[in-house]
Every structure is written in structure tokens, then in C-alpha cells.
């Protein structure tokens, strides 16, 4: 009651008051002559509130009382469902959750009633009162109908016969229809009901109406005319599959699980959802959490994102479309909601996952692998062969193409200016020369490296490409050393290094003048040195990574997690991570200051970089969404050497299909094994893979397949671990991977080959 005086959304409150006055003054039958997108359920409550003779200063509290009482009733219902042992605690977790009273006590909306009646309809099954509760909830807001899969599930569990099923449906239907009768101002009740449902459903034909749902990843208030059916279809398929699995596996608390997951899936994937529409998920989710404690995580995450979503929408509506969160943060909240669903599914399918036992040799409880490790001598021989092979394929005919191609026209072109001390290398305001552009949108370390290569080997393609070839080769060495340090197993290290050496994307990016390999090398080096307790050198490597590309910042959470996984002690030397990277980053601009630029211009170029990457609104035929990268669906066409004598020379940034597809399988298997067998170090590898990959899903700018590069070392390590764990796969994997490497090699390096061989590379239409 105290908080009810604060945080009111005046737009909604004013609308409710106006509707209330209209209902009292003109009656039910005339109400829909004016505008309203609500069904009759909540209008009865507004009519009753309008009958109360109260002074204006208490009007705000009055109109919030129904939702407040609904919160309390839901809290009591949760107490009854959970039972005396934990019921009071569960009720407290719900009633005092900021997400709950933010909607009712502060905003003043009616979604608390939807939450109450949807939970009540599940609780009352198989009683006939369940049908009435379901109908009333749907009359208030159609969202309540999304618990219908849980109702059907409970009918099956309670063995409701066909006659009782029909009786339940008839009671729900007649209650729902009866709610419209006082409002019907036509001669056709069912046509009137259909019209009201259509108006309610079509009032906001947008993918997301400020909701942190899946469609919010593509922006708010975007028309859904071409894809609303996708969200509907995905929701139906997912809910049906989950319901059938829960039914088959007889998972405890199935009714509440299904109702909460159904409400969550429809919020995430159906279009036209508002910011408030995930509220009904929380009550059945909390009930389920007291029998499956892992569900407390999505309960907390969804509560957090709900508060953030309401805060965003409140500011947007109240202050003339003011956006308080930048697009990246919004997409981060959306990803948390999607992550909640993933955790949700894992939580009640974990028995299925944990009972999955591949028919491979059993592993001793004290070791990860069933076979002996190779000797250090053999490991060294294999490592030298892998490194020699990898360096050879990276420098072979490296001067071809003999022109700058793809983003070399930015990076290598600007590196040449750095080489010759041209101040334009640091200036964002100059018009670009035809066919080229000044590259100031990334920190300069990679351009300094290319300039060094040209100073040593000449101002030519080999000169600006060979530093990347060297770093790309040493990245393979780092993968070997990292695996040795983490798993203390030489064969796993060799398999991981060999896998990465046969992957096409690192090969392509190691042979061209761009900055991606610098981020890869220095990020791996920083992680390895930190695990080795070389904090000073690790911080230097981290600074060099940041000075190559801002996305290296994701190395930092890896280092933080490594502290716990490898049970390190907090040391004074940790302070260098707050000092040296900043010094190194600023120092990388030393030549900028040397060519006469000021500190203010340094600061301004940082702002320009930020604005460029957060506001880039461009199109390119070879962009691809991040989710498609593990599937190797859309390569990047980098170079076309034209067809000469019926022979083509083309370069694609493209992955080895076996490496990437088996790698995805290995990541999934690693998740299962790390959870089932509590292999924290394997879980650490999965985290490293995901932290470099998942943020791209929320990126506001256009994306390319090569942004997947920093995740690939950890995909290779996961593959090495799985191959080591299940050795019967190893020979087949290495043979197929090697064959495909040889087959696609011309495709990666631009070798001139018969056109028929080139045409054979496009297995999928998206590969062209």
C-alpha cells in the first residue's frame, strides 16, 4: 500500500480510469462503441472500482488494489501447492519479488490476475472449477489460455474420460462466452466475440512490443506480417514435444512444469508480446523450483529481466520514447531470457541426459581417458610435424593474390600508411581514396604488425601477410600447450592441435592482412600464461589482445573463471590486469602521437570506433547470423581471380565441415560429460567457446562467419577431448578431416583449379 503511490504508468492508469467511468456512466452494452483492446474480464473489475465513491488522491491506490490482491492470492496459492514445509518460504519468494510488485503495485497493470487464474486453473484440476478459472483468466487476458497444454496433460494423468473431457470443455466455453453477453451490442453474439478477439490480437501487429523476447533481437515495433506464423509454429512444436516427453517420462510436478514452460515459450517466440507478458511464468516456475532446485536459476534470471523490461518500457512510454538501455544491453537481457529456457529444459530433462550412456569403453573413476597417454618424445615429434605442416600451408604462395582483397583494402592499406608515417592512418575525417579506406575502426596493433612485416620483407603482399601466418602457426602451439596444462594429457593436446591445424577458417585468416589472428593469438596467450601463474605476462598479452580488437574483452571473464576452476589464490599481482592493459592499449597509439595528433584526438577516435560499431547499419551479401556459424552455413566470398583457360581462382572464408560439425557435437558432449562427471576443466573449455560466440548473437552490427574464429580453438580442444575419450572414433575422424582439408585447400588459398573442381565445392546453395 505504501509503494502504490509510486511508479504509476499514467498512460495505463488513465486508460483504466476512463474505461471505468465509461462503464459506470454508459453501461456494459455501450462500452465497446469506444476504443478498447481488452476482453470483458477486467472490465467487470473496472466497473466495480468505478462504483466506489473515493477522493481523487486515493484513486491510484484503488485501481491498483485488484492486482495487489491478486499477488497476495497467488502467494497464498503457492503456499498451498508447495506445502507447509517450504510453503511460507515459497510465498515470500513470490510476494516480495520486485518483478511481481513492479507490475501491480508500481505500474498498476492487470497481469497479476492472469498469473493468478492461470495458476489456479492448474491447481484445481481435475475439478470443474478449473474450467471456470481457465475461462475467467482468458477473459481477463488471452495469455491465460497458454496453460491449456498443462490442463490437457493433467486430464491424461488423472485419466479423465471422454465425457468428462467434453463436460470440462463445455463449462470452460460457456463461461467464456457468458462473459461477453452483457457487452454484446449486436444481433450475433459469436460474431461479436470473434470481432473482440480479433481486435485484441491484431491491435499490435509487431514482432515485439517492447518485450525482451526472441523477436526483440531484431528490434521493437517491427511488423510481423511475414513471420508471425513462424513464432506460432515454433511455439506449438516445442510445447507439444516437451509435453509428450514429460508425459512419457512421468516427470514430477509435470502440470506446473508444462504451464510455466508453455507460458515462457509463447512469450519468447510468439509475436505481438508486450513487456509485461512474461509475468505469469514466475508462479508455476517457482512452484516447480521447490522440487527441482536448478529451476531457481531461471526464476531469478527471469525476475531480473522482467524488472529491466518494465523499467525500459516505463521510461520509453513516459518520457517520449526515451531509450535507457543501448541495443547491446537489451539483446543481453533477451539472451538471458533464452538462457533461462535452456536451463529450464536441461533441469527437467537432466535425468534423460544423465542416463545417456554411449556404448564405448567404460572409464575409470579416477581418470578421463581409457587408454594410456603417448610419450613426451612422440608428442614432440607429432607437434613439430603439425607446426611444420601448418606453417607451410600458411606461407605457401602467400604473395598470391598480388593485390589487396576483401578487408585488406582497409587494414593492409592503412598499415602501409603507418609504415610511411602518413598521418592519415590515424584520422577518421579524411575522405577515402577510391577503392580503399582508412582503417581507424579497430585498435592499431595488427596494423603495426603488418607494417613491421613490410619493413622486414618489403612493401608487398608477402610482407603484410606473413605476420599473420606466423601468429596463426603459433596459435596452434598455444592450443597444444594450453591442453597440456589443463588436462595433463599429451595425446589430447596433439589431437586438439591437429584438429585446429586442419580447420579452414583459421588458415584463411592467417593468410590475409586482417586483425583477427592477432586477437586469437594474444587471447590464447593471456589465458595460457594466467593458468601458468604468469600474471604479469598474461596481463601484457591481454593488453595486446585488446589493442588488436575490442572483442578481446571476452578474454577477461575467462581469466576470472580460471581463477576458480584452477583454485588459484588472490594475489597482489592481479592488480596488473587493471594497469598494464590500459598502458599497452594507449602505447599502441604511440605513432599516432608521434605524427602530431593530440590526446583529445585519441579520445575522439575511441568515440568514433564505438559509434561506428554500435550504429553500423550496412548490408552485405555474405553476412550471416551468429547461430549459423557452428553449422558452417554461410562462408564469406573473399576473392575472385576470374576464370582463365577454364580455371578458377577463388578464396572463401569457410570451415572444414568435419571439423565444425564434429566440433559442435563435441561441445554438446562436453556439456553432458562435464555435468555428469563433474569435469570442471572440460566445463571451462565449453565456457571459453561460448563466451567468444554467444555475445555475437546480441550484436547490433552486421556479422560475418569469420567472427567465429576465437571460439574455434576451444571447439578443437573439445573435439580432442571427445576423440581421446572415445578412441574408436579417432581414426575415422582424422582420415575424413584430412581428406576434406586436401579437397578444400584450393578453395581456401585461391589456387587456380579446373572450373569443375571449383563447382564441386558448393554442396549447399548458401555455400556459393
C-alpha positions in Angstrom: 0.0 0.0 0.0 2.9 2.3 0.8 4.6 1.7 -2.6 1.3 2.1 -4.5 1.8 5.8 -4.6 4.9 5.5 -6.6 5.9 4.4 -10.2 2.5 4.5 -11.7 2.3 4.4 -15.5 0.0 7.3 -16.1 -1.0 6.1 -19.6 -2.4 2.8 -18.4 -3.8 4.2 -15.2 -5.6 7.0 -17.1 -7.0 4.5 -19.6 -8.3 2.3 -16.8 -10.0 5.3 -15.1 -11.5 6.4 -18.3 -12.9 2.9 -19.1 -14.2 2.7 -15.5 -16.1 6.0 -15.8 -17.5 4.9 -19.2 -18.7 1.6 -17.8 -20.4 3.3 -14.9 -21.9 6.1 -17.0 -22.9 4.3 -20.2 -23.2 0.6 -19.1 -21.7 -2.5 -20.5 -23.6 -2.7 -23.7 -22.4 0.7 -25.0 -18.8 0.3 -23.8 -17.3 -1.1 -27.0 -18.7 1.7 -29.0 -15.5 3.4 -27.9 -12.0 2.1 -28.2 -10.7 -0.8 -26.1 -8.4 -3.7 -26.8 -9.3 -5.6 -23.6 -11.7 -8.5 -23.3 -14.6 -8.2 -20.8 -12.9 -10.0 -17.9 -11.0 -7.0 -16.4 -13.8 -4.6 -17.4 -16.1 -6.0 -14.7 -13.4 -5.2 -12.1 -13.1 -1.6 -13.6 -16.9 -1.2 -13.4 -16.8 -2.2 -9.7 -14.0 0.2 -9.0 -15.9 3.0 -10.7 -18.8 2.4 -8.3 -16.6 3.2 -5.3 -17.0 6.8 -4.3 -13.5 7.8 -3.4 -11.5 11.0 -3.3 -9.1 11.6 -6.3 -5.9 11.3 -4.1 -6.8 7.7 -3.3 -7.9 6.8 -6.8 -4.4 5.5 -7.9 -4.2 3.1 -4.9 -7.8 2.0 -5.5 -7.1 0.9 -9.1 -4.0 -1.0 -8.1 -5.8 -3.0 -5.4 -7.1 -5.8 -7.7 -3.6 -6.6 -8.9 -2.2 -6.3 -5.4 -4.8 -8.7 -4.0 -4.1 -11.0 -6.9 -0.4 -11.1 -5.9 -1.4 -12.0 -2.4 -3.8 -14.6 -3.5 -1.2 -16.1 -5.8 1.3 -16.1 -2.9 -1.2 -18.0 -0.8 -1.9 -20.4 -3.6 1.8 -21.1 -3.9 1.9 -21.8 -0.2 -0.9 -24.3 -0.6 0.7 -26.0 -3.5 4.3 -26.3 -2.1 3.0 -27.4 1.3 3.7 -26.5 4.9 7.4 -27.4 4.9 8.5 -24.9 2.3 5.2 -23.1 1.5 5.8 -20.0 3.6 9.3 -19.6 2.1 7.9 -20.0 -1.4 5.2 -17.5 -0.8 7.8 -15.0 0.4 9.9 -15.6 -2.6 7.0 -14.7 -4.8 5.2 -11.8 -3.0 8.5 -9.9 -2.2 9.9 -10.5 -5.7 10.4 -7.0 -7.2 9.2 -8.4 -10.6 5.8 -9.1 -9.0 5.0 -5.8 -7.3 6.7 -3.8 -10.1 3.8 -4.8 -12.3 1.0 -4.3 -9.9 1.9 -2.1 -7.0 4.0 0.3 -9.1 3.0 0.2 -12.8 -0.7 -0.6 -12.0 -1.3 -3.3 -14.6 -3.6 -6.3 -14.6 -1.2 -9.1 -15.4 -1.2 -10.3 -11.8 -4.7 -11.5 -12.4 -3.6 -13.5 -15.4 -0.9 -15.1 -13.2 -3.4 -15.9 -10.5 -6.1 -17.5 -12.7 -3.7 -19.5 -14.9 -2.0 -21.0 -11.8 -5.4 -21.6 -10.2 -6.7 -23.5 -13.2 -3.8 -25.9 -13.0 -4.1 -26.2 -9.2 -7.8 -27.0 -9.4 -7.5 -29.9 -11.9 -9.4 -32.2 -12.2 -12.2 -30.2 -10.6 -14.7 -28.5 -12.8 -13.7 -25.3 -11.1 -10.5 -25.5 -13.1 -12.5 -24.9 -16.3 -14.1 -21.8 -14.8 -10.7 -20.4 -13.6 -9.3 -21.0 -17.1 -12.2 -19.2 -18.7 -12.1 -16.2 -16.3 -8.3 -15.9 -16.8 -8.7 -15.9 -20.6 -11.5 -13.4 -20.3 -9.1 -11.1 -18.5 -6.2 -11.7 -20.9 -5.9 -14.4 -23.6 -2.5 -15.3 -22.3 -4.1 -17.5 -19.6 -5.1 -19.9 -22.3 -1.5 -20.8 -22.8 -1.7 -23.1 -19.8 -4.1 -25.3 -21.8 -1.3 -27.9 -22.6 -0.8 -28.3 -18.8 -4.6 -28.8 -18.4 -4.7 -31.5 -21.2 -1.6 -33.1 -19.6 -3.4 -33.3 -16.2 -6.5 -34.7 -17.8 -4.4 -37.6 -19.2 -2.6 -38.1 -15.9 -5.9 -38.1 -14.0 -7.4 -40.4 -16.6 -10.3 -38.0 -17.4 -12.7 -39.9 -19.6 -14.1 -38.6 -22.9 -17.4 -37.5 -21.3 -15.7 -35.5 -18.5 -13.4 -34.1 -21.1 -16.4 -32.8 -23.1 -18.0 -31.5 -19.9 -14.8 -29.6 -19.0 -14.6 -28.1 -22.4 -18.3 -27.2 -22.4 -18.1 -25.5 -19.0 -15.0 -23.5 -20.0 -16.5 -22.5 -23.3 -19.9 -21.4 -21.8 -18.2 -19.5 -19.0 -16.0 -17.7 -21.6 -19.0 -16.9 -23.8 -21.2 -15.8 -20.9 -18.6 -13.1 -20.0 -19.3 -11.3 -23.3 -23.1 -11.4 -23.1 -23.6 -8.1 -21.1 -21.3 -6.3 -23.6 -22.9 -7.6 -26.8 -24.4 -4.7 -28.8 -25.0 -6.7 -31.9 -27.5 -9.3 -33.1 -24.8 -12.0 -33.4 -23.1 -12.9 -30.1 -20.5 -15.2 -31.7 -19.6 -12.7 -34.4 -19.2 -10.1 -31.6 -16.9 -12.4 -29.7 -14.8 -13.1 -32.8 -14.6 -9.4 -33.5 -13.4 -8.6 -30.0 -10.8 -11.4 -30.1 -9.5 -10.2 -33.5 -9.2 -6.6 -32.2 -7.3 -7.7 -29.1 -5.0 -10.0 -31.1 -4.4 -7.5 -34.0 -4.0 -4.3 -32.1 -0.2 -4.5 -32.1 0.9 -6.5 -35.3 4.6 -6.3 -34.4 7.3 -8.9 -33.6 7.9 -7.4 -30.2 6.1 -4.6 -28.4 9.0 -3.6 -26.2 9.2 -7.2 -25.0 12.6 -8.8 -24.3 11.6 -11.8 -26.4 13.3 -13.5 -29.3 11.9 -11.1 -31.8 13.3 -8.2 -29.8 16.7 -9.3 -31.1 15.6 -7.7 -34.4 14.2 -4.6 -32.9 11.0 -3.5 -31.3 7.8 -2.4 -33.2 8.8 -4.2 -36.4 5.9 -5.5 -38.5 5.3 -9.3 -38.1 3.1 -9.7 -41.1 5.6 -12.0 -42.8 6.7 -14.1 -39.9 4.0 -14.3 -37.1 3.2 -17.8 -38.2 6.9 -18.8 -37.6 6.6 -17.9 -33.9 3.2 -19.7 -33.6 4.6 -22.8 -35.3 7.8 -22.9 -33.2 5.8 -22.5 -30.0 3.3 -25.2 -30.9 6.0 -27.7 -31.9 8.2 -27.0 -28.8 5.3 -27.1 -26.3 3.9 -30.3 -27.8 7.3 -32.1 -27.8 8.0 -31.1 -24.2 4.6 -32.1 -23.0 4.9 -35.5 -24.7 8.3 -36.1 -23.2 7.2 -35.1 -19.7 4.2 -37.3 -20.1 6.3 -40.3 -21.2 9.0 -39.9 -18.6 6.4 -39.2 -15.8 8.4 -36.2 -14.6 7.4 -35.0 -11.1 5.3 -31.8 -11.0 4.5 -32.1 -14.7 1.5 -29.8 -14.7 3.3 -26.8 -13.3 6.4 -27.5 -15.4 4.3 -27.6 -18.6 2.3 -24.5 -17.7 5.4 -22.4 -16.9 7.4 -23.6 -19.9 4.3 -23.1 -22.2 4.0 -19.5 -20.9 7.7 -18.9 -21.3 7.9 -20.3 -24.9 4.9 -18.4 -26.1 6.4 -15.2 -24.6 9.7 -15.8 -26.2 8.7 -17.0 -29.7 5.2 -15.8 -30.4 5.0 -12.3 -31.9 2.9 -9.3 -30.5 4.1 -9.8 -26.9 4.4 -6.9 -24.6 7.0 -6.3 -21.9 4.6 -7.5 -19.1 3.6 -10.8 -20.7 6.2 -13.0 -19.1 4.9 -12.4 -15.5 2.6 -15.5 -15.4 5.6 -17.7 -15.9 7.0 -16.9 -12.5 4.4 -18.5 -10.2 4.4 -22.1 -11.7 8.1 -21.8 -12.2 8.7 -21.1 -8.5 6.4 -24.0 -7.6 8.5 -26.3 -9.8 11.7 -25.0 -8.3 10.9 -26.4 -4.9 11.0 -29.9 -6.4 13.8 -29.2 -8.9 16.2 -26.7 -7.4 18.0 -25.9 -10.6 14.9 -24.0 -11.6 15.7 -21.3 -9.1 18.2 -20.0 -11.6 15.7 -19.3 -14.4 13.3 -17.9 -11.8 16.0 -15.4 -10.7 17.1 -14.6 -14.3 13.5 -14.1 -15.5 12.7 -11.9 -12.5 15.8 -9.7 -13.2 15.0 -9.3 -16.9 11.3 -8.6 -16.1 12.2 -5.7 -13.9 14.6 -4.4 -16.6 12.0 -4.8 -19.2 9.4 -2.9 -17.2 11.9 -0.2 -16.4 12.8 0.2 -20.1 9.2 0.3 -21.2 8.1 2.7 -18.5 10.8 5.2 -19.4 10.1 4.7 -23.2 6.3 5.4 -22.7 6.6 8.1 -20.1 9.4 10.2 -21.5 8.6 10.4 -25.2 10.3 7.2 -26.5 13.4 7.6 -24.3 15.6 4.5 -24.6 17.6 4.0 -21.3 19.4 0.8 -22.5 21.6 0.6 -25.6 20.7 -2.2 -28.1 23.6 -4.4 -26.9 22.3 -4.5 -23.3 18.8 -5.1 -24.5 19.9 -8.1 -26.5 21.9 -9.3 -23.5 18.7 -9.3 -21.5 16.9 -11.2 -24.3 19.7 -13.8 -24.3 19.3 -14.2 -20.5 15.6 -15.0 -21.2 16.5 -17.5 -23.8 19.2 -18.9 -21.5 16.5 -19.3 -18.8 14.6 -21.5 -21.2 17.7 -23.6 -22.0 18.4 -24.1 -18.2 14.7 -24.8 -17.8 14.8 -27.6 -20.3 18.0 -29.1 -19.0 16.6 -29.0 -15.5 13.8 -31.4 -16.1 15.4 -33.4 -18.9 18.6 -33.9 -16.9 17.6 -37.5 -16.0 17.3 -38.3 -19.7 20.7 -36.6 -20.3 22.4 -38.2 -17.4 21.2 -41.6 -18.3 22.6 -41.3 -21.8 25.4 -43.9 -22.0 27.3 -44.2 -25.3 28.4 -47.7 -26.0 32.1 -47.1 -25.5 34.6 -48.5 -23.2 33.9 -47.6 -19.5 36.2 -45.1 -18.0 37.9 -45.4 -14.6 36.5 -43.1 -12.0 40.0 -41.6 -11.4 40.8 -40.7 -15.0 39.2 -39.1 -18.0 40.5 -41.5 -20.6 40.6 -45.3 -21.0 43.9 -45.6 -22.9 47.4 -44.6 -21.9 49.0 -41.3 -22.9 51.7 -41.1 -25.5 55.3 -40.4 -24.5 56.8 -36.9 -24.5 59.1 -37.9 -27.3 56.3 -39.0 -29.6 54.3 -35.9 -28.6 57.2 -33.6 -29.6 57.6 -35.4 -32.9 53.9 -35.0 -33.7 53.9 -31.4 -32.6 56.9 -30.5 -34.8 55.2 -32.2 -37.8 51.9 -30.4 -37.1 53.6 -27.0 -36.8 55.8 -27.5 -39.8 52.8 -28.6 -41.9 50.7 -25.7 -40.6 53.3 -23.1 -41.3 53.9 -24.5 -44.7 50.3 -24.3 -45.8 50.1 -20.7 -44.4 53.1 -19.3 -46.3 52.8 -21.4 -49.5 52.3 -19.0 -52.3 51.4 -16.3 -49.7 52.1 -13.5 -52.1 49.1 -14.5 -54.2 46.8 -12.8 -54.8 49.2 -10.0 -55.6 46.6 -7.3 -54.8 44.8 -6.3 -51.7 41.5 -8.1 -51.4 38.4 -8.0 -49.1 39.2 -6.1 -45.9 42.9 -5.8 -46.8 41.8 -2.7 -48.6 41.3 -1.3 -45.1 43.7 -3.0 -42.8 46.8 -3.6 -45.1 46.2 -0.3 -46.9 46.3 1.6 -43.6 49.3 -0.5 -42.4 51.2 0.8 -45.4 50.4 4.4 -44.4 51.7 3.5 -40.9 54.9 2.2 -42.5 55.4 5.5 -44.2 54.4 7.7 -41.2 51.4 9.1 -43.1 49.2 10.9 -40.5 46.0 9.9 -42.4 46.4 6.4 -40.9 45.0 7.8 -37.7 42.4 10.3 -39.0 38.8 9.4 -39.3 37.7 12.6 -41.0 39.5 12.2 -44.4 37.6 11.1 -47.5 38.6 7.7 -48.6 40.6 7.2 -51.7 38.8 5.3 -54.5 38.8 1.5 -53.9 40.4 1.8 -50.4 39.6 3.2 -46.9 41.4 4.4 -43.8 41.1 1.8 -41.1 40.6 3.5 -37.7 37.6 1.4 -36.6 39.9 -1.0 -34.7 42.9 -0.5 -32.4 46.2 -0.4 -34.3 48.3 -3.3 -33.1 47.5 -5.5 -36.2 48.4 -2.6 -38.5 51.7 -2.1 -36.6 52.4 -5.9 -37.1 51.7 -5.7 -40.8 53.9 -2.5 -41.1 56.7 -4.4 -39.3 56.3 -7.3 -41.8 56.5 -4.9 -44.7 59.6 -3.2 -43.2 61.4 -6.6 -43.0 60.1 -8.3 -46.1 59.2 -5.4 -48.3 56.1 -3.4 -49.2 54.4 -6.3 -50.9 51.6 -8.9 -50.2 54.0 -11.3 -48.5 55.2 -8.6 -46.2 51.8 -7.6 -44.9 50.5 -11.2 -44.7 53.4 -13.1 -43.2 53.0 -11.8 -39.6 49.5 -13.3 -39.5 50.9 -16.6 -40.9 53.4 -16.7 -38.1 50.9 -15.8 -35.4 48.4 -18.3 -36.8 51.0 -21.1 -36.6 52.0 -20.1 -33.0 48.3 -20.2 -32.1 48.4 -24.0 -32.8 51.4 -24.3 -30.5 49.4 -22.4 -27.8 46.5 -24.8 -28.2 48.8 -27.7 -27.6 50.4 -26.1 -24.5 47.0 -25.0 -23.1 45.6 -28.5 -23.4 48.7 -30.0 -21.8 48.4 -27.6 -18.9 44.6 -28.1 -18.4 44.2 -31.8 -18.9 47.8 -33.0 -18.4 47.4 -35.3 -21.4 49.7 -35.1 -24.4 47.6 -37.1 -26.8 44.6 -34.8 -26.2 46.8 -31.8 -26.8 48.1 -33.3 -30.1 44.6 -34.2 -31.3 43.4 -30.7 -30.4 46.3 -29.0 -32.2 45.9 -31.3 -35.3 42.2 -30.5 -35.4 42.8 -26.8 -35.4 45.5 -27.2 -38.0 43.1 -28.8 -40.4 40.4 -26.1 -40.0 39.9 -23.9 -42.9 38.8 -20.6 -41.3 42.0 -20.1 -39.3 44.0 -21.0 -42.4 42.3 -18.3 -44.5 42.6 -15.6 -41.9 46.2 -16.5 -41.3 47.0 -15.8 -44.9 45.5 -12.3 -45.2 46.0 -8.8 -43.8 43.4 -8.5 -41.1 43.4 -8.3 -37.3 41.5 -11.5 -36.4 44.6 -13.7 -35.9 46.1 -11.2 -33.5 43.1 -11.4 -31.2 43.2 -15.2 -31.4 46.9 -15.5 -30.6 47.1 -12.9 -27.8 43.9 -14.1 -26.2 45.1 -17.7 -26.1 48.5 -16.5 -24.8 46.8 -14.5 -22.0 44.7 -17.5 -20.9 47.7 -19.9 -21.0 50.0 -17.6 -19.1 47.4 -16.9 -16.4 46.8 -20.6 -15.9 50.7 -20.9 -15.6 50.6 -18.2 -12.8 52.5 -15.8 -15.1 50.1 -12.9 -14.2 52.5 -10.1 -15.4 53.0 -11.6 -18.8 49.3 -12.6 -19.0 48.2 -9.0 -18.4 50.6 -7.9 -21.2 49.2 -10.4 -23.6 45.7 -9.4 -22.6 46.6 -5.7 -23.3 48.0 -6.7 -26.7 44.8 -8.6 -27.5 42.6 -5.5 -26.6 45.0 -3.4 -28.7 44.1 -5.6 -31.7 40.4 -5.7 -31.4 37.9 -4.7 -28.7 36.2 -8.1 -28.8 39.2 -9.5 -26.9 37.5 -8.1 -23.8 35.7 -11.5 -23.6 39.1 -13.0 -22.5 38.6 -11.3 -19.1 35.7 -13.4 -17.9 37.7 -16.5 -19.0 40.6 -15.3 -16.8 38.2 -14.7 -13.9 36.6 -18.2 -14.2 40.1 -19.7 -14.5 40.9 -18.3 -11.1 38.2 -20.5 -9.6 38.5 -23.6 -11.8 42.2 -23.9 -11.2 41.8 -23.0 -7.5 44.2 -20.1 -7.5 44.8 -17.7 -4.6 44.1 -14.0 -4.9 47.5 -12.3 -5.4 48.7 -8.8 -5.4 49.9 -9.3 -9.0 46.3 -9.4 -10.1 46.4 -5.6 -9.9 48.5 -5.6 -13.1 45.4 -6.5 -15.1 43.9 -3.2 -14.2 47.1 -1.2 -15.1 49.2 -2.8 -17.9 46.4 -3.5 -20.4 45.5 0.2 -20.3 49.1 1.3 -20.7 49.7 -1.1 -23.6 46.5 0.0 -25.3 47.4 3.7 -25.1 51.0 2.8 -26.1 49.8 1.1 -29.3 48.8 4.6 -30.5 52.3 5.9 -30.0 52.9 6.5 -33.7 49.6 8.5 -33.7 51.0 10.9 -31.1 54.4 10.9 -32.9 52.7 12.1 -36.1 51.4 15.2 -34.3 48.0 14.1 -33.0 46.7 15.2 -29.6 45.3 13.3 -26.6 41.9 14.8 -27.5 42.1 13.2 -30.9 43.0 9.9 -29.3 39.8 10.1 -27.1 37.7 11.2 -30.1 38.9 8.2 -32.2 37.8 5.9 -29.4 34.3 7.5 -29.5 34.3 7.2 -33.3 35.1 3.5 -33.0 32.3 3.0 -30.5 29.8 4.9 -32.6 30.8 3.0 -35.8 30.4 -0.5 -34.3 27.1 0.3 -32.4 25.4 2.2 -35.2 26.7 0.4 -38.3 23.7 -0.1 -40.5 25.1 -1.7 -43.6 24.2 -4.6 -46.0 26.5 -7.2 -47.5 25.6 -10.3 -49.4 27.8 -12.5 -47.3 26.6 -11.6 -43.8 25.3 -14.3 -41.6 23.6 -14.6 -38.2 25.8 -15.9 -35.4 23.6 -19.0 -34.8 24.5 -20.3 -38.3 28.3 -20.3 -37.7 28.6 -23.6 -35.9 26.7 -25.2 -38.8 29.1 -23.7 -41.4 26.1 -22.4 -43.4 27.4 -19.2 -44.9 31.0 -18.7 -45.9 32.4 -15.3 -46.9 33.4 -14.9 -50.6 36.8 -13.0 -50.2 38.4 -13.1 -53.7 37.7 -13.9 -57.3 40.7 -14.3 -59.6 38.4 -14.6 -62.6 38.2 -17.6 -64.9 41.3 -18.1 -67.1 41.5 -21.1 -69.5 38.5 -22.6 -67.9 40.3 -22.5 -64.5 39.1 -20.5 -61.4 40.9 -19.0 -58.5 38.6 -18.1 -55.6 39.0 -17.7 -51.8 36.3 -18.4 -49.4 36.4 -17.9 -45.6 34.9 -21.3 -45.0 35.2 -24.1 -42.4 36.2 -27.7 -42.8 32.8 -29.3 -42.5 34.0 -32.3 -40.5 35.9 -30.1 -38.0 33.0 -27.7 -37.4 30.2 -30.3 -37.4 32.0 -32.8 -35.2 33.1 -29.9 -33.1 29.5 -28.9 -32.4 28.8 -32.5 -31.4 31.9 -32.4 -29.2 30.7 -29.2 -27.5 27.3 -30.8 -26.7 29.0 -34.0 -25.5 31.4 -31.9 -23.4 28.5 -30.2 -21.7 27.0 -33.6 -20.9 30.2 -35.1 -19.6 31.3 -32.0 -17.6 27.9 -32.0 -15.9 27.6 -35.8 -15.5 31.1 -36.4 -14.3 31.8 -33.0 -12.8 34.8 -32.4 -15.0 35.2 -28.7 -14.2 38.1 -28.2 -16.6 36.0 -29.5 -19.5 33.2 -27.2 -18.5 35.8 -24.4 -18.5 36.6 -25.2 -22.2 32.9 -25.0 -23.0 32.6 -21.7 -21.3 35.6 -20.3 -23.3 33.9 -21.5 -26.5 30.5 -19.9 -25.6 31.9 -16.6 -24.3 33.5 -15.8 -27.6 30.4 -16.9 -29.6 27.2 -16.1 -27.7 27.7 -12.3 -27.5 27.7 -12.0 -31.3 24.0 -13.1 -31.2 23.3 -9.9 -29.5 25.5 -7.7 -31.7 23.7 -4.7 -33.3 26.0 -4.6 -36.3 26.3 -6.9 -39.4 28.3 -10.0 -38.8 30.4 -12.4 -40.8 31.4 -16.0 -40.4 35.0 -15.1 -39.6 33.8 -13.6 -36.3 33.5 -17.2 -35.1 37.3 -17.6 -35.2 38.1 -17.1 -31.4 35.7 -19.9 -30.5 37.3 -22.4 -32.8 40.4 -23.2 -30.6 38.1 -24.3 -27.8 35.9 -26.2 -30.3 39.1 -28.0 -31.4 40.0 -28.7 -27.7 36.6 -30.2 -27.1 37.0 -32.3 -30.2 40.4 -33.5 -29.0 38.9 -34.4 -25.6 36.0 -36.4 -27.1 38.3 -38.2 -29.6 40.5 -39.1 -26.7 37.6 -40.2 -24.6 36.1 -42.3 -27.4 39.2 -43.6 -29.3 37.2 -45.7 -31.7 36.2 -42.5 -33.5 39.7 -41.1 -33.8 40.9 -42.9 -36.9 37.8 -42.2 -38.9 37.7 -38.6 -37.8 41.4 -37.9 -38.7 41.1 -39.6 -42.1 37.9 -37.7 -43.1 39.2 -34.4 -41.8 42.5 -34.8 -43.7 40.7 -35.8 -46.9 38.4 -32.8 -46.7 41.3 -30.5 -45.9 43.1 -31.5 -49.1 39.9 -31.3 -51.1 39.0 -27.8 -49.9 42.6 -26.4 -49.8 42.5 -24.7 -53.2 39.2 -23.1 -52.0 40.9 -21.6 -49.1 44.1 -20.3 -50.7 42.9 -19.2 -54.1 44.8 -21.8 -56.1 43.9 -21.9 -59.8 41.9 -25.1 -60.4 39.6 -26.6 -63.1 36.2 -25.0 -63.0 34.6 -28.4 -62.5 36.5 -28.9 -59.3 35.6 -25.4 -58.1 31.9 -26.1 -58.9 32.1 -29.2 -56.7 32.6 -27.2 -53.6 29.1 -25.7 -53.3 27.4 -28.6 -51.5 24.7 -26.2 -50.3 23.3 -23.3 -52.2 24.3 -21.0 -49.3 28.0 -22.0 -49.8 28.1 -20.3 -53.2 
